[in-house]
C-alpha cells in the first residue's frame, strides 16, 4: 500500500521559516494537500492541489510538490501556528495521510 | 456557510455496530462526496473511505472492506458511516469531511467519539 512519510517533529523560532516534508513514491505525480490540526479541534485545510491556499489561510503558508517530496512552508512562523500538520494524497481511489508532524514554535 | 454536523458520542461493546451520521448544509449536497476519517487517541489521521452523494459510489480503505458501509440520504442531506464487529482499537474520533474523489477534504465535521469497551 502507498505510504507518506513525515518527520515526527519540527521546531522553529518565532518569525523564522518552518519547512515540513512529506515523502512518497512519485508523490510529485499526484496532488498533495496539507491539514493543520490544533489540540481538540478538527483538521483544517491549509494547502490543496500542491500550492493553493483556501480562502482565509494566511499567505505565510505555501506548498510545493516535486519528485518524491511535497513541502509545506510557513514563513514568519507565529506562535499560533504551533499544531500538528498532516499531508494527504490519493493512491488511485484510496486516500492516504502522512503520519503527521508536530510543529513547535519556541 | 458549509456545515457538517455529526451525531453525538457513542459507547459500544466489542462485537457491536455503530452508525455515525453527518448532516450537511450550506451547499448542494449532491455536488460533492463525503470522506470518513478517524483518529485514535493520540494518533494520526486514518482515511476510511469516500462516498459520492451524487450516485452513492463508494471507495473503501482495504482494511475496512467488509466491516464498513457508507451511505447517503439525499432527501435530508445526511451521510452515514456504519462500522460493524467493533473492537477496542476502533475507539477513535470519527470525522466526516466534504470532498470530491481524488481531491482535498475542504470542510470537516467536529467529529464523533466512539468508545468501544466491555
HADDOCK unambig.tbl for C-alpha pairs under 7 A between the chains (distance, minus, plus):
assign (segid A and resid 33 and name CA) (segid B and resid 104 and name CA) 6.48 0.50 0.50
assign (segid A and resid 42 and name CA) (segid B and resid 108 and name CA) 6.61 0.50 0.50
assign (segid A and resid 42 and name CA) (segid B and resid 110 and name CA) 5.65 0.50 0.50
assign (segid A and resid 43 and name CA) (segid B and resid 108 and name CA) 6.94 0.50 0.50
assign (segid A and resid 45 and name CA) (segid B and resid 106 and name CA) 5.91 0.50 0.50
assign (segid A and resid 48 and name CA) (segid B and resid 104 and name CA) 6.13 0.50 0.50
assign (segid A and resid 90 and name CA) (segid B and resid 102 and name CA) 5.73 0.50 0.50
assign (segid A and resid 93 and name CA) (segid B and resid 59 and name CA) 6.43 0.50 0.50
assign (segid A and resid 93 and name CA) (segid B and resid 102 and name CA) 6.62 0.50 0.50
assign (segid A and resid 94 and name CA) (segid B and resid 59 and name CA) 6.89 0.50 0.50
assign (segid A and resid 94 and name CA) (segid B and resid 61 and name CA) 6.14 0.50 0.50
assign (segid A and resid 95 and name CA) (segid B and resid 47 and name CA) 5.86 0.50 0.50
assign (segid A and resid 96 and name CA) (segid B and resid 47 and name CA) 6.35 0.50 0.50
assign (segid A and resid 97 and name CA) (segid B and resid 45 and name CA) 6.46 0.50 0.50
assign (segid A and resid 97 and name CA) (segid B and resid 46 and name CA) 6.52 0.50 0.50
assign (segid A and resid 97 and name CA) (segid B and resid 47 and name CA) 6.98 0.50 0.50
assign (segid A and resid 99 and name CA) (segid B and resid 44 and name CA) 5.71 0.50 0.50
assign (segid A and resid 100 and name CA) (segid B and resid 44 and name CA) 6.16 0.50 0.50
